[in-house]
């Protein structure tokens, strides 16, 4: 499996402040970005996998909503996060 417990803990430790802080907006955006990158690679090989494509679109929408929230709350955290994760917009 591509997303193990250790990988999740490392993502939240790096972006969320601690391993236990799984509810932070920055940590969730980083986790969604990791999952989006994985699904994108999967779809490059399996271009007719429409269920995965639908999941990817929903995940991108969730990430966009969290980024919009973060932009309203703290514009500096938003800018640093999109720069660090290489997200467009």
PyMOL Python script that loads the backbone (N, CA, C, O; Angstrom):
from pymol import cmd

cmd.read_pdbstr("""\
ATOM      1  N   UNK A   1       0.844  -1.184   0.000  1.00  0.00           N
ATOM      2  CA  UNK A   1       0.000   0.000   0.000  1.00  0.00           C
ATOM      3  C   UNK A   1       0.883   1.240   0.000  1.00  0.00           C
ATOM      4  O   UNK A   1       1.918   1.277   0.666  1.00  0.00           O
ATOM      5  N   UNK A   2       0.474   2.236  -0.739  1.00  0.00           N
ATOM      6  CA  UNK A   2       1.298   3.426  -0.906  1.00  0.00           C
ATOM      7  C   UNK A   2       1.234   4.368   0.287  1.00  0.00           C
ATOM      8  O   UNK A   2       2.155   5.160   0.488  1.00  0.00           O
ATOM      9  N   UNK A   3       0.174   4.305   1.080  1.00  0.00           N
ATOM     10  CA  UNK A   3      -0.003   5.241   2.181  1.00  0.00           C
ATOM     11  C   UNK A   3      -0.023   4.466   3.495  1.00  0.00           C
ATOM     12  O   UNK A   3      -1.087   4.108   3.999  1.00  0.00           O
ATOM     13  N   UNK A   4       1.147   4.215   4.035  1.00  0.00           N
ATOM     14  CA  UNK A   4       1.256   3.467   5.276  1.00  0.00           C
ATOM     15  C   UNK A   4       1.109   4.401   6.467  1.00  0.00           C
ATOM     16  O   UNK A   4       1.079   5.624   6.326  1.00  0.00           O
ATOM     17  N   UNK A   5       1.021   3.802   7.624  1.00  0.00           N
ATOM     18  CA  UNK A   5       0.886   4.563   8.860  1.00  0.00           C
ATOM     19  C   UNK A   5       2.090   5.486   9.070  1.00  0.00           C
ATOM     20  O   UNK A   5       1.943   6.620   9.525  1.00  0.00           O
ATOM     21  N   UNK A   6       3.271   4.988   8.734  1.00  0.00           N
ATOM     22  CA  UNK A   6       4.498   5.767   8.913  1.00  0.00           C
ATOM     23  C   UNK A   6       4.540   6.963   7.964  1.00  0.00           C
ATOM     24  O   UNK A   6       4.986   8.046   8.343  1.00  0.00           O
ATOM     25  N   UNK A   7       4.075   6.762   6.733  1.00  0.00           N
ATOM     26  CA  UNK A   7       4.061   7.860   5.758  1.00  0.00           C
ATOM     27  C   UNK A   7       3.101   8.953   6.218  1.00  0.00           C
ATOM     28  O   UNK A   7       3.419  10.139   6.140  1.00  0.00           O
ATOM     29  N   UNK A   8       1.933   8.550   6.695  1.00  0.00           N
ATOM     30  CA  UNK A   8       0.966   9.529   7.208  1.00  0.00           C
ATOM     31  C   UNK A   8       1.534  10.309   8.384  1.00  0.00           C
ATOM     32  O   UNK A   8       1.410  11.532   8.450  1.00  0.00           O
ATOM     33  N   UNK A   9       2.161   9.587   9.316  1.00  0.00           N
ATOM     34  CA  UNK A   9       2.743  10.231  10.495  1.00  0.00           C
ATOM     35  C   UNK A   9       3.815  11.218  10.086  1.00  0.00           C
ATOM     36  O   UNK A   9       3.915  12.296  10.671  1.00  0.00           O
ATOM     37  N   UNK A  10       4.615  10.874   9.098  1.00  0.00           N
ATOM     38  CA  UNK A  10       5.679  11.764   8.639  1.00  0.00           C
ATOM     39  C   UNK A  10       5.094  13.017   7.977  1.00  0.00           C
ATOM     40  O   UNK A  10       5.602  14.120   8.179  1.00  0.00           O
ATOM     41  N   UNK A  11       4.028  12.848   7.189  1.00  0.00           N
ATOM     42  CA  UNK A  11       3.388  13.993   6.538  1.00  0.00           C
ATOM     43  C   UNK A  11       2.819  14.948   7.584  1.00  0.00           C
ATOM     44  O   UNK A  11       3.014  16.160   7.489  1.00  0.00           O
ATOM     45  N   UNK A  12       2.118  14.408   8.582  1.00  0.00           N
ATOM     46  CA  UNK A  12       1.520  15.273   9.601  1.00  0.00           C
ATOM     47  C   UNK A  12       2.581  15.891  10.509  1.00  0.00           C
ATOM     48  O   UNK A  12       2.401  17.003  11.006  1.00  0.00           O
ATOM     49  N   UNK A  13       3.671  15.185  10.724  1.00  0.00           N
ATOM     50  CA  UNK A  13       4.751  15.737  11.539  1.00  0.00           C
ATOM     51  C   UNK A  13       5.400  16.923  10.833  1.00  0.00           C
ATOM     52  O   UNK A  13       5.739  17.927  11.460  1.00  0.00           O
ATOM     53  N   UNK A  14       5.567  16.789   9.517  1.00  0.00           N
ATOM     54  CA  UNK A  14       6.212  17.838   8.738  1.00  0.00           C
ATOM     55  C   UNK A  14       5.306  19.053   8.547  1.00  0.00           C
ATOM     56  O   UNK A  14       5.762  20.190   8.669  1.00  0.00           O
ATOM     57  N   UNK A  15       4.035  18.823   8.250  1.00  0.00           N
ATOM     58  CA  UNK A  15       3.136  19.924   7.897  1.00  0.00           C
ATOM     59  C   UNK A  15       2.145  20.294   8.995  1.00  0.00           C
ATOM     60  O   UNK A  15       1.704  21.442   9.055  1.00  0.00           O
ATOM     61  N   UNK A  16       1.786  19.350   9.865  1.00  0.00           N
ATOM     62  CA  UNK A  16       0.769  19.616  10.863  1.00  0.00           C
ATOM     63  C   UNK A  16       1.317  20.014  12.218  1.00  0.00           C
ATOM     64  O   UNK A  16       0.555  20.391  13.109  1.00  0.00           O
ATOM     65  N   UNK A  17       2.634  19.935  12.387  1.00  0.00           N
ATOM     66  CA  UNK A  17       3.228  20.302  13.661  1.00  0.00           C
ATOM     67  C   UNK A  17       3.612  19.099  14.497  1.00  0.00           C
ATOM     68  O   UNK A  17       4.687  19.080  15.096  1.00  0.00           O
ATOM     69  N   UNK A  18       2.747  18.090  14.548  1.00  0.00           N
ATOM     70  CA  UNK A  18       3.048  16.867  15.276  1.00  0.00           C
ATOM     71  C   UNK A  18       2.300  15.708  14.619  1.00  0.00           C
ATOM     72  O   UNK A  18       1.406  15.908  13.796  1.00  0.00           O
ATOM     73  N   UNK A  19       2.688  14.493  15.004  1.00  0.00           N
ATOM     74  CA  UNK A  19       2.052  13.315  14.410  1.00  0.00           C
ATOM     75  C   UNK A  19       0.585  13.201  14.806  1.00  0.00           C
ATOM     76  O   UNK A  19      -0.230  12.689  14.039  1.00  0.00           O
ATOM     77  N   UNK A  20       0.248  13.676  16.000  1.00  0.00           N
ATOM     78  CA  UNK A  20      -1.115  13.551  16.494  1.00  0.00           C
ATOM     79  C   UNK A  20      -2.052  14.632  16.006  1.00  0.00           C
ATOM     80  O   UNK A  20      -3.267  14.526  16.178  1.00  0.00           O
ATOM     81  N   UNK A  21      -1.505  15.674  15.398  1.00  0.00           N
ATOM     82  CA  UNK A  21      -2.319  16.799  14.947  1.00  0.00           C
ATOM     83  C   UNK A  21      -2.829  16.526  13.530  1.00  0.00           C
ATOM     84  O   UNK A  21      -2.421  17.183  12.572  1.00  0.00           O
ATOM     85  N   UNK A  22      -3.726  15.549  13.416  1.00  0.00           N
ATOM     86  CA  UNK A  22      -4.213  15.154  12.095  1.00  0.00           C
ATOM     87  C   UNK A  22      -5.336  16.049  11.584  1.00  0.00           C
ATOM     88  O   UNK A  22      -5.765  15.897  10.440  1.00  0.00           O
ATOM     89  N   UNK A  23      -5.808  16.954  12.385  1.00  0.00           N
ATOM     90  CA  UNK A  23      -6.910  17.814  11.962  1.00  0.00           C
ATOM     91  C   UNK A  23      -6.472  19.152  11.427  1.00  0.00           C
ATOM     92  O   UNK A  23      -7.314  19.941  10.997  1.00  0.00           O
ATOM     93  N   UNK A  24      -5.174  19.439  11.437  1.00  0.00           N
ATOM     94  CA  UNK A  24      -4.712  20.735  10.964  1.00  0.00           C
ATOM     95  C   UNK A  24      -4.946  20.855   9.462  1.00  0.00           C
ATOM     96  O   UNK A  24      -4.815  19.884   8.717  1.00  0.00           O
ATOM     97  N   UNK A  25      -5.287  22.039   9.044  1.00  0.00           N
ATOM     98  CA  UNK A  25      -5.572  22.280   7.638  1.00  0.00           C
ATOM     99  C   UNK A  25      -4.340  22.005   6.780  1.00  0.00           C
ATOM    100  O   UNK A  25      -4.445  21.405   5.711  1.00  0.00           O
ATOM    101  N   UNK A  26      -3.180  22.443   7.247  1.00  0.00           N
ATOM    102  CA  UNK A  26      -1.956  22.255   6.480  1.00  0.00           C
ATOM    103  C   UNK A  26      -1.639  20.766   6.311  1.00  0.00           C
ATOM    104  O   UNK A  26      -1.242  20.330   5.231  1.00  0.00           O
ATOM    105  N   UNK A  27      -1.813  20.000   7.372  1.00  0.00           N
ATOM    106  CA  UNK A  27      -1.559  18.561   7.303  1.00  0.00           C
ATOM    107  C   UNK A  27      -2.508  17.846   6.367  1.00  0.00           C
ATOM    108  O   UNK A  27      -2.102  16.958   5.617  1.00  0.00           O
ATOM    109  N   UNK A  28      -3.784  18.236   6.410  1.00  0.00           N
ATOM    110  CA  UNK A  28      -4.766  17.603   5.533  1.00  0.00           C
ATOM    111  C   UNK A  28      -4.486  17.935   4.070  1.00  0.00           C
ATOM    112  O   UNK A  28      -4.615  17.072   3.201  1.00  0.00           O
ATOM    113  N   UNK A  29      -4.104  19.181   3.795  1.00  0.00           N
ATOM    114  CA  UNK A  29      -3.786  19.569   2.423  1.00  0.00           C
ATOM    115  C   UNK A  29      -2.570  18.788   1.935  1.00  0.00           C
ATOM    116  O   UNK A  29      -2.543  18.342   0.788  1.00  0.00           O
ATOM    117  N   UNK A  30      -1.577  18.621   2.783  1.00  0.00           N
ATOM    118  CA  UNK A  30      -0.382  17.855   2.404  1.00  0.00           C
ATOM    119  C   UNK A  30      -0.736  16.392   2.140  1.00  0.00           C
ATOM    120  O   UNK A  30      -0.226  15.795   1.192  1.00  0.00           O
ATOM    121  N   UNK A  31      -1.600  15.815   2.963  1.00  0.00           N
ATOM    122  CA  UNK A  31      -2.022  14.429   2.760  1.00  0.00           C
ATOM    123  C   UNK A  31      -2.811  14.292   1.459  1.00  0.00           C
ATOM    124  O   UNK A  31      -2.584  13.355   0.694  1.00  0.00           O
ATOM    125  N   UNK A  32      -3.727  15.207   1.207  1.00  0.00           N
ATOM    126  CA  UNK A  32      -4.490  15.177  -0.038  1.00  0.00           C
ATOM    127  C   UNK A  32      -3.562  15.317  -1.239  1.00  0.00           C
ATOM    128  O   UNK A  32      -3.766  14.657  -2.257  1.00  0.00           O
ATOM    129  N   UNK A  33      -2.552  16.164  -1.131  1.00  0.00           N
ATOM    130  CA  UNK A  33      -1.612  16.353  -2.232  1.00  0.00           C
ATOM    131  C   UNK A  33      -0.848  15.066  -2.508  1.00  0.00           C
ATOM    132  O   UNK A  33      -0.631  14.703  -3.664  1.00  0.00           O
ATOM    133  N   UNK A  34      -0.442  14.382  -1.452  1.00  0.00           N
ATOM    134  CA  UNK A  34       0.245  13.098  -1.616  1.00  0.00           C
ATOM    135  C   UNK A  34      -0.658  12.095  -2.335  1.00  0.00           C
ATOM    136  O   UNK A  34      -0.216  11.403  -3.252  1.00  0.00           O
ATOM    137  N   UNK A  35      -1.910  12.021  -1.921  1.00  0.00           N
ATOM    138  CA  UNK A  35      -2.860  11.095  -2.545  1.00  0.00           C
ATOM    139  C   UNK A  35      -3.148  11.492  -3.993  1.00  0.00           C
ATOM    140  O   UNK A  35      -3.259  10.622  -4.857  1.00  0.00           O
ATOM    141  N   UNK A  36      -3.270  12.786  -4.269  1.00  0.00           N
ATOM    142  CA  UNK A  36      -3.539  13.273  -5.627  1.00  0.00           C
ATOM    143  C   UNK A  36      -2.381  12.914  -6.549  1.00  0.00           C
ATOM    144  O   UNK A  36      -2.598  12.487  -7.683  1.00  0.00           O
ATOM    145  N   UNK A  37      -1.164  13.084  -6.073  1.00  0.00           N
ATOM    146  CA  UNK A  37      -0.001  12.740  -6.890  1.00  0.00           C
ATOM    147  C   UNK A  37       0.019  11.247  -7.204  1.00  0.00           C
ATOM    148  O   UNK A  37       0.343  10.849  -8.323  1.00  0.00           O
ATOM    149  N   UNK A  38      -0.325  10.422  -6.218  1.00  0.00           N
ATOM    150  CA  UNK A  38      -0.361   8.972  -6.441  1.00  0.00           C
ATOM    151  C   UNK A  38      -1.440   8.608  -7.468  1.00  0.00           C
ATOM    152  O   UNK A  38      -1.183   7.824  -8.382  1.00  0.00           O
ATOM    153  N   UNK A  39      -2.630   9.167  -7.323  1.00  0.00           N
ATOM    154  CA  UNK A  39      -3.714   8.851  -8.253  1.00  0.00           C
ATOM    155  C   UNK A  39      -3.407   9.350  -9.665  1.00  0.00           C
ATOM    156  O   UNK A  39      -3.800   8.719 -10.646  1.00  0.00           O
ATOM    157  N   UNK A  40      -2.711  10.474  -9.769  1.00  0.00           N
ATOM    158  CA  UNK A  40      -2.338  10.998 -11.078  1.00  0.00           C
ATOM    159  C   UNK A  40      -1.397  10.044 -11.790  1.00  0.00           C
ATOM    160  O   UNK A  40      -1.543   9.791 -12.986  1.00  0.00           O
ATOM    161  N   UNK A  41      -0.421   9.511 -11.044  1.00  0.00           N
ATOM    162  CA  UNK A  41       0.494   8.530 -11.633  1.00  0.00           C
ATOM    163  C   UNK A  41      -0.257   7.265 -12.057  1.00  0.00           C
ATOM    164  O   UNK A  41       0.041   6.682 -13.100  1.00  0.00           O
ATOM    165  N   UNK A  42      -1.220   6.850 -11.255  1.00  0.00           N
ATOM    166  CA  UNK A  42      -2.020   5.669 -11.579  1.00  0.00           C
ATOM    167  C   UNK A  42      -2.809   5.901 -12.875  1.00  0.00           C
ATOM    168  O   UNK A  42      -2.895   5.010 -13.720  1.00  0.00           O
ATOM    169  N   UNK A  43      -3.379   7.093 -13.025  1.00  0.00           N
ATOM    170  CA  UNK A  43      -4.199   7.369 -14.200  1.00  0.00           C
ATOM    171  C   UNK A  43      -3.367   7.525 -15.466  1.00  0.00           C
ATOM    172  O   UNK A  43      -3.890   7.363 -16.569  1.00  0.00           O
ATOM    173  N   UNK A  44      -2.089   7.837 -15.330  1.00  0.00           N
ATOM    174  CA  UNK A  44      -1.244   7.897 -16.518  1.00  0.00           C
ATOM    175  C   UNK A  44      -1.073   6.509 -17.133  1.00  0.00           C
ATOM    176  O   UNK A  44      -0.943   6.374 -18.350  1.00  0.00           O
ATOM    177  N   UNK A  45      -1.075   5.493 -16.294  1.00  0.00           N
ATOM    178  CA  UNK A  45      -0.933   4.117 -16.778  1.00  0.00           C
ATOM    179  C   UNK A  45      -2.281   3.508 -17.148  1.00  0.00           C
ATOM    180  O   UNK A  45      -2.375   2.724 -18.092  1.00  0.00           O
ATOM    181  N   UNK A  46      -3.332   3.871 -16.397  1.00  0.00           N
ATOM    182  CA  UNK A  46      -4.662   3.280 -16.566  1.00  0.00           C
ATOM    183  C   UNK A  46      -5.665   4.381 -16.916  1.00  0.00           C
ATOM    184  O   UNK A  46      -6.478   4.781 -16.083  1.00  0.00           O
ATOM    185  N   UNK A  47      -5.598   4.855 -18.131  1.00  0.00           N
ATOM    186  CA  UNK A  47      -6.400   6.018 -18.507  1.00  0.00           C
ATOM    187  C   UNK A  47      -7.904   5.740 -18.601  1.00  0.00           C
ATOM    188  O   UNK A  47      -8.691   6.683 -18.673  1.00  0.00           O
ATOM    189  N   UNK A  48      -8.311   4.494 -18.602  1.00  0.00           N
ATOM    190  CA  UNK A  48      -9.743   4.185 -18.657  1.00  0.00           C
ATOM    191  C   UNK A  48     -10.341   3.862 -17.291  1.00  0.00           C
ATOM    192  O   UNK A  48     -11.475   3.387 -17.216  1.00  0.00           O
ATOM    193  N   UNK A  49      -9.607   4.109 -16.217  1.00  0.00           N
ATOM    194  CA  UNK A  49     -10.092   3.833 -14.870  1.00  0.00           C
ATOM    195  C   UNK A  49     -10.929   5.042 -14.415  1.00  0.00           C
ATOM    196  O   UNK A  49     -10.414   5.959 -13.775  1.00  0.00           O
ATOM    197  N   UNK A  50     -12.198   5.024 -14.749  1.00  0.00           N
ATOM    198  CA  UNK A  50     -13.052   6.186 -14.520  1.00  0.00           C
ATOM    199  C   UNK A  50     -13.419   6.365 -13.054  1.00  0.00           C
ATOM    200  O   UNK A  50     -13.672   7.490 -12.625  1.00  0.00           O
ATOM    201  N   UNK A  51     -13.455   5.297 -12.279  1.00  0.00           N
ATOM    202  CA  UNK A  51     -13.740   5.425 -10.853  1.00  0.00           C
ATOM    203  C   UNK A  51     -12.615   6.180 -10.149  1.00  0.00           C
ATOM    204  O   UNK A  51     -12.872   7.028  -9.296  1.00  0.00           O
ATOM    205  N   UNK A  52     -11.391   5.877 -10.501  1.00  0.00           N
ATOM    206  CA  UNK A  52     -10.258   6.592  -9.920  1.00  0.00           C
ATOM    207  C   UNK A  52     -10.257   8.042 -10.374  1.00  0.00           C
ATOM    208  O   UNK A  52      -9.917   8.941  -9.605  1.00  0.00           O
ATOM    209  N   UNK A  53     -10.635   8.265 -11.613  1.00  0.00           N
ATOM    210  CA  UNK A  53     -10.700   9.635 -12.126  1.00  0.00           C
ATOM    211  C   UNK A  53     -11.720  10.466 -11.341  1.00  0.00           C
ATOM    212  O   UNK A  53     -11.470  11.626 -11.013  1.00  0.00           O
ATOM    213  N   UNK A  54     -12.855   9.863 -11.052  1.00  0.00           N
ATOM    214  CA  UNK A  54     -13.890  10.550 -10.270  1.00  0.00           C
ATOM    215  C   UNK A  54     -13.387  10.839  -8.860  1.00  0.00           C
ATOM    216  O   UNK A  54     -13.615  11.925  -8.328  1.00  0.00           O
ATOM    217  N   UNK A  55     -12.703   9.870  -8.254  1.00  0.00           N
ATOM    218  CA  UNK A  55     -12.141  10.066  -6.914  1.00  0.00           C
ATOM    219  C   UNK A  55     -11.117  11.181  -6.915  1.00  0.00           C
ATOM    220  O   UNK A  55     -11.056  11.976  -5.978  1.00  0.00           O
ATOM    221  N   UNK A  56     -10.317  11.242  -7.957  1.00  0.00           N
ATOM    222  CA  UNK A  56      -9.308  12.291  -8.066  1.00  0.00           C
ATOM    223  C   UNK A  56      -9.948  13.672  -8.140  1.00  0.00           C
ATOM    224  O   UNK A  56      -9.487  14.613  -7.493  1.00  0.00           O
ATOM    225  N   UNK A  57     -10.998  13.788  -8.922  1.00  0.00           N
ATOM    226  CA  UNK A  57     -11.681  15.078  -9.060  1.00  0.00           C
ATOM    227  C   UNK A  57     -12.292  15.508  -7.722  1.00  0.00           C
ATOM    228  O   UNK A  57     -12.224  16.682  -7.358  1.00  0.00           O
ATOM    229  N   UNK A  58     -12.885  14.565  -6.993  1.00  0.00           N
ATOM    230  CA  UNK A  58     -13.462  14.885  -5.687  1.00  0.00           C
ATOM    231  C   UNK A  58     -12.381  15.296  -4.694  1.00  0.00           C
ATOM    232  O   UNK A  58     -12.581  16.211  -3.896  1.00  0.00           O
ATOM    233  N   UNK A  59     -11.245  14.626  -4.742  1.00  0.00           N
ATOM    234  CA  UNK A  59     -10.144  14.928  -3.838  1.00  0.00           C
ATOM    235  C   UNK A  59      -9.559  16.304  -4.128  1.00  0.00           C
ATOM    236  O   UNK A  59      -9.212  17.041  -3.204  1.00  0.00           O
ATOM    237  N   UNK A  60      -9.449  16.648  -5.389  1.00  0.00           N
ATOM    238  CA  UNK A  60      -8.948  17.973  -5.763  1.00  0.00           C
ATOM    239  C   UNK A  60      -9.919  19.044  -5.270  1.00  0.00           C
ATOM    240  O   UNK A  60      -9.485  20.108  -4.830  1.00  0.00           O
ATOM    241  N   UNK A  61     -11.214  18.785  -5.335  1.00  0.00           N
ATOM    242  CA  UNK A  61     -12.207  19.730  -4.836  1.00  0.00           C
ATOM    243  C   UNK A  61     -12.117  19.924  -3.331  1.00  0.00           C
ATOM    244  O   UNK A  61     -12.245  21.043  -2.833  1.00  0.00           O
ATOM    245  N   UNK A  62     -11.896  18.827  -2.604  1.00  0.00           N
ATOM    246  CA  UNK A  62     -11.732  18.928  -1.148  1.00  0.00           C
ATOM    247  C   UNK A  62     -10.496  19.744  -0.802  1.00  0.00           C
ATOM    248  O   UNK A  62     -10.527  20.593   0.090  1.00  0.00           O
ATOM    249  N   UNK A  63      -9.399  19.476  -1.523  1.00  0.00           N
ATOM    250  CA  UNK A  63      -8.168  20.218  -1.258  1.00  0.00           C
ATOM    251  C   UNK A  63      -8.360  21.694  -1.567  1.00  0.00           C
ATOM    252  O   UNK A  63      -7.867  22.555  -0.839  1.00  0.00           O
ATOM    253  N   UNK A  64      -9.075  21.987  -2.648  1.00  0.00           N
ATOM    254  CA  UNK A  64      -9.318  23.383  -3.018  1.00  0.00           C
ATOM    255  C   UNK A  64     -10.123  24.091  -1.928  1.00  0.00           C
ATOM    256  O   UNK A  64      -9.837  25.244  -1.604  1.00  0.00           O
ATOM    257  N   UNK A  65     -11.130  23.413  -1.358  1.00  0.00           N
ATOM    258  CA  UNK A  65     -11.938  23.991  -0.293  1.00  0.00           C
ATOM    259  C   UNK A  65     -11.085  24.297   0.933  1.00  0.00           C
ATOM    260  O   UNK A  65     -11.215  25.363   1.534  1.00  0.00           O
ATOM    261  N   UNK A  66     -10.212  23.362   1.301  1.00  0.00           N
ATOM    262  CA  UNK A  66      -9.338  23.590   2.454  1.00  0.00           C
ATOM    263  C   UNK A  66      -8.363  24.730   2.190  1.00  0.00           C
ATOM    264  O   UNK A  66      -8.075  25.523   3.086  1.00  0.00           O
ATOM    265  N   UNK A  67      -7.855  24.816   0.962  1.00  0.00           N
ATOM    266  CA  UNK A  67      -6.936  25.909   0.631  1.00  0.00           C
ATOM    267  C   UNK A  67      -7.648  27.258   0.650  1.00  0.00           C
ATOM    268  O   UNK A  67      -7.070  28.258   1.075  1.00  0.00           O
ATOM    269  N   UNK A  68      -8.903  27.290   0.189  1.00  0.00           N
ATOM    270  CA  UNK A  68      -9.673  28.537   0.250  1.00  0.00           C
ATOM    271  C   UNK A  68      -9.894  28.970   1.693  1.00  0.00           C
ATOM    272  O   UNK A  68      -9.798  30.154   2.015  1.00  0.00           O
ATOM    273  N   UNK A  69     -10.191  28.004   2.563  1.00  0.00           N
ATOM    274  CA  UNK A  69     -10.362  28.296   3.990  1.00  0.00           C
ATOM    275  C   UNK A  69      -9.070  28.842   4.580  1.00  0.00           C
ATOM    276  O   UNK A  69      -9.087  29.833   5.310  1.00  0.00           O
ATOM    277  N   UNK A  70      -7.958  28.200   4.267  1.00  0.00           N
ATOM    278  CA  UNK A  70      -6.672  28.633   4.794  1.00  0.00           C
ATOM    279  C   UNK A  70      -6.303  30.022   4.276  1.00  0.00           C
ATOM    280  O   UNK A  70      -5.698  30.822   4.990  1.00  0.00           O
ATOM    281  N   UNK A  71      -6.671  30.293   3.040  1.00  0.00           N
ATOM    282  CA  UNK A  71      -6.394  31.611   2.455  1.00  0.00           C
ATOM    283  C   UNK A  71      -7.159  32.709   3.187  1.00  0.00           C
ATOM    284  O   UNK A  71      -6.637  33.805   3.391  1.00  0.00           O
ATOM    285  N   UNK A  72      -8.408  32.408   3.586  1.00  0.00           N
ATOM    286  CA  UNK A  72      -9.193  33.380   4.342  1.00  0.00           C
ATOM    287  C   UNK A  72      -8.635  33.603   5.738  1.00  0.00           C
ATOM    288  O   UNK A  72      -8.609  34.729   6.235  1.00  0.00           O
ATOM    289  N   UNK A  73      -8.183  32.503   6.376  1.00  0.00           N
ATOM    290  CA  UNK A  73      -7.732  32.585   7.767  1.00  0.00           C
ATOM    291  C   UNK A  73      -6.328  33.158   7.903  1.00  0.00           C
ATOM    292  O   UNK A  73      -6.100  34.044   8.727  1.00  0.00           O
ATOM    293  N   UNK A  74      -5.381  32.662   7.103  1.00  0.00           N
ATOM    294  CA  UNK A  74      -3.985  33.074   7.244  1.00  0.00           C
ATOM    295  C   UNK A  74      -3.301  33.019   5.882  1.00  0.00           C
ATOM    296  O   UNK A  74      -2.885  31.952   5.429  1.00  0.00           O
ATOM    297  N   UNK A  75      -3.190  34.177   5.233  1.00  0.00           N
ATOM    298  CA  UNK A  75      -2.675  34.237   3.872  1.00  0.00           C
ATOM    299  C   UNK A  75      -1.203  33.839   3.803  1.00  0.00           C
ATOM    300  O   UNK A  75      -0.766  33.293   2.790  1.00  0.00           O
ATOM    301  N   UNK A  76      -0.435  34.100   4.849  1.00  0.00           N
ATOM    302  CA  UNK A  76       0.987  33.755   4.833  1.00  0.00           C
ATOM    303  C   UNK A  76       1.194  32.238   4.880  1.00  0.00           C
ATOM    304  O   UNK A  76       2.043  31.706   4.165  1.00  0.00           O
ATOM    305  N   UNK A  77       0.422  31.541   5.719  1.00  0.00           N
ATOM    306  CA  UNK A  77       0.508  30.073   5.765  1.00  0.00           C
ATOM    307  C   UNK A  77       0.094  29.484   4.426  1.00  0.00           C
ATOM    308  O   UNK A  77       0.691  28.519   3.949  1.00  0.00           O
ATOM    309  N   UNK A  78      -0.939  30.074   3.821  1.00  0.00           N
ATOM    310  CA  UNK A  78      -1.417  29.618   2.519  1.00  0.00           C
ATOM    311  C   UNK A  78      -0.310  29.722   1.474  1.00  0.00           C
ATOM    312  O   UNK A  78      -0.048  28.769   0.741  1.00  0.00           O
ATOM    313  N   UNK A  79       0.332  30.877   1.412  1.00  0.00           N
ATOM    314  CA  UNK A  79       1.380  31.095   0.410  1.00  0.00           C
ATOM    315  C   UNK A  79       2.568  30.166   0.623  1.00  0.00           C
ATOM    316  O   UNK A  79       3.119  29.625  -0.335  1.00  0.00           O
ATOM    317  N   UNK A  80       2.959  29.985   1.875  1.00  0.00           N
ATOM    318  CA  UNK A  80       4.105  29.114   2.135  1.00  0.00           C
ATOM    319  C   UNK A  80       3.761  27.652   1.827  1.00  0.00           C
ATOM    320  O   UNK A  80       4.612  26.903   1.347  1.00  0.00           O
ATOM    321  N   UNK A  81       2.523  27.248   2.102  1.00  0.00           N
ATOM    322  CA  UNK A  81       2.116  25.862   1.858  1.00  0.00           C
ATOM    323  C   UNK A  81       2.057  25.544   0.369  1.00  0.00           C
ATOM    324  O   UNK A  81       2.547  24.497  -0.053  1.00  0.00           O
ATOM    325  N   UNK A  82       1.469  26.424  -0.433  1.00  0.00           N
ATOM    326  CA  UNK A  82       1.391  26.129  -1.864  1.00  0.00           C
ATOM    327  C   UNK A  82       2.771  26.182  -2.505  1.00  0.00           C
ATOM    328  O   UNK A  82       3.029  25.477  -3.481  1.00  0.00           O
ATOM    329  N   UNK A  83       3.652  27.004  -1.971  1.00  0.00           N
ATOM    330  CA  UNK A  83       5.023  27.036  -2.480  1.00  0.00           C
ATOM    331  C   UNK A  83       5.764  25.751  -2.130  1.00  0.00           C
ATOM    332  O   UNK A  83       6.483  25.196  -2.961  1.00  0.00           O
ATOM    333  N   UNK A  84       5.586  25.284  -0.907  1.00  0.00           N
ATOM    334  CA  UNK A  84       6.279  24.088  -0.427  1.00  0.00           C
ATOM    335  C   UNK A  84       5.778  22.824  -1.133  1.00  0.00           C
ATOM    336  O   UNK A  84       6.567  21.924  -1.422  1.00  0.00           O
ATOM    337  N   UNK A  85       4.478  22.753  -1.412  1.00  0.00           N
ATOM    338  CA  UNK A  85       3.886  21.556  -2.026  1.00  0.00           C
ATOM    339  C   UNK A  85       3.843  21.641  -3.543  1.00  0.00           C
ATOM    340  O   UNK A  85       3.412  20.697  -4.205  1.00  0.00           O
ATOM    341  N   UNK A  86       4.286  22.761  -4.100  1.00  0.00           N
ATOM    342  CA  UNK A  86       4.269  22.973  -5.566  1.00  0.00           C
ATOM    343  C   UNK A  86       2.867  22.852  -6.142  1.00  0.00           C
ATOM    344  O   UNK A  86       2.649  22.134  -7.118  1.00  0.00           O
ATOM    345  N   UNK A  87       1.926  23.552  -5.539  1.00  0.00           N
ATOM    346  CA  UNK A  87       0.536  23.569  -6.011  1.00  0.00           C
ATOM    347  C   UNK A  87       0.345  24.844  -6.816  1.00  0.00           C
ATOM    348  O   UNK A  87       0.786  25.920  -6.412  1.00  0.00           O
ATOM    349  N   UNK A  88      -0.311  24.713  -7.944  1.00  0.00           N
ATOM    350  CA  UNK A  88      -0.586  25.896  -8.733  1.00  0.00           C
ATOM    351  C   UNK A  88      -1.709  26.714  -8.106  1.00  0.00           C
ATOM    352  O   UNK A  88      -2.519  26.190  -7.342  1.00  0.00           O
ATOM    353  N   UNK A  89      -1.751  28.012  -8.437  1.00  0.00           N
ATOM    354  CA  UNK A  89      -2.737  29.001  -7.996  1.00  0.00           C
ATOM    355  C   UNK A  89      -2.393  29.647  -6.715  1.00  0.00           C
ATOM    356  O   UNK A  89      -3.140  30.498  -6.233  1.00  0.00           O
TER     357      UNK A  89
END
""", "prot")
cmd.dss("prot")
cmd.show_as("cartoon", "prot")
cmd.util.cbc("prot")
cmd.orient("prot")
